[in-house]
Amino acid sequence: MHELPITESIVRICCEEAEKYNVKKVNEIKIKVGELSGLVPECLQSYFDIVSKDTIIEGAKLNIIKIPVTMECTECNAKFELLKSQGNCCEVCGSTKLKIVNGNEYYIDSMEVDEDGN
C-alpha cells in the first residue's frame, strides 16, 4: 500500500516540472524501480491512473523499468548482479560479505512531452 504516497509524489513532481517548463502535454513518464524497493508496478499504474486525473499528466503512459540488484563484495570489491540462483555469496571469491549497490531505489528518470500541446 506504500505505492499510493509514492505515486502521489510522482504526480506532484511531474506536474511541477511540466508547469515549470510550460509543457502542454506529458505523453510518457519513465520511472526506474529497484527490484528490492517493494514497489509493485501494477499498483503504481493503478494509483497513477487515479491520482493523475484532471492534471496535466492525465493519460500519460507510465513506463516502469526494473533495476536489478547489484551487489559489491567487501572482500574482493567485485560488483555483480545478484541472481536468485547464486544465493548470497560473491560470484568471484565466494565471500558472503556483500553490500547492496543498486536495487533499493526508485526515481523518475524522464518525461516525454509536447511543448505545443499537439
N, C-alpha and C positions, 0 to 999 in steps of 0.2 A: 504493500500500500504506500510505500515511500515514493512511488512513481508520481503521485499527484503533486506534492510540493515541488518536486524536481521539474515536472512538466510545466507547472505554473511559472517557475523561474526561467525556463527555456522560452516560453511565450513572452514573458516580460522583457527579457534581454533582446530577443529578436525584434519585438515591436519597437523598443527604444532605439535599436540600431537602424531599423528601417526608417523611422521618423527622422533620426539624426541626419541621414543621408538623402532625405526626400525621396525615398523609394515609393513607388506607386503600388507595386505588387511583389510579393515574395512567392516564388514558384517552388523552391525546394530548400529544405534545411537539412544539412548533413551533420549528424551527431555521431561522435565516436564514444563507444561504451565498452569498458573493460569487462572481460568475462567474469571477473571476481566482484564486480560492482554490485551484483544482486539485482540489477535492473532488468525487467522483462520487457523486451521490445514491443510486444503486443499490447502491454499495459500502457507504455509510453504513447503509442499510437492512438489508443482509445481515449486516453486523457487529453492528448493533443487535439483531437477532433472536437472535443467538448470545450476545452479551455480557450482554444483559438477562435471560437465562434464570435462573429462581429468584430474581429480585429483585422489589421492589415495583413496578417499572415494566414487568415482563414483560407482553407483549400490548398495550402502549400503541402507538398509531398514531404514527409518526414523520412529521410534516408538514414537508417541506423546501421552503422558499421561496427562490427565487433573488433575489439582489440584483444589479441591473445595475451596470455600470461607469459611474461618474460621474467626469468629468474637470473640471479647472479650468485655464483659460488663465492663464499668469503674465503675459501681455502686457495683456489687457483684463479679466481677472478673471471672465470668463463661465464659468458652470458648465453642463455639459450631459452628457447620457447619450451614451456612446460607442457608436456603431453601427458594425458591421463594414463597412458600405458607405461610410462617410465617411472612412475612413483615419485617419491620426494628425495631424489638424490641427483647429484651433478652427473651430467652425461659424459663429462670429460674425466673427472678424477674419482667419482663415486661418493664424494662427501655429502653429508646431509645438512651441512651448514650453508643454507641458502637464504637469500633475501629477495623479496619481490621488487622488480624494477618497473614493470608495467602490468596492467590488468585490473587495477582497482579504480581507475579514473573514468570520468565521463565528462565530455565537454562539447560545446558547439564548435564544429570545425569550419563550416562555411554556410553561406546563404546564396542561392541563385535568385536574382531579382530582375525585375523590369523597372527601369528608371522612368520610363514614359507611360507606364500603365498598360501597355499592349501585351 
